[in-house]
């Protein structure tokens, strides 16, 4: 899902108010805790900036012991 800066601002305003449930665009949103809301904000910001956590694959380098 592509987030916008406006989406982040809306969620941050919910966080600032300490809200754990709200209705946005006709959809009821409920968060288990303020900590979950903080995680969501961090995820949204990372997705916007393109730095979301991606799995890194590394391959070991080996030699024949020579």
PyMOL commands that set and color helices and strands:
alter all, ss='L'
color gray80, all
select helices_A, chain A and resi 5-17+34-49
alter helices_A, ss='H'
color red, helices_A
select strands_A, chain A and resi 21-24+27-30
alter strands_A, ss='S'
color yellow, strands_A
deselect
rebuild
show_as cartoon
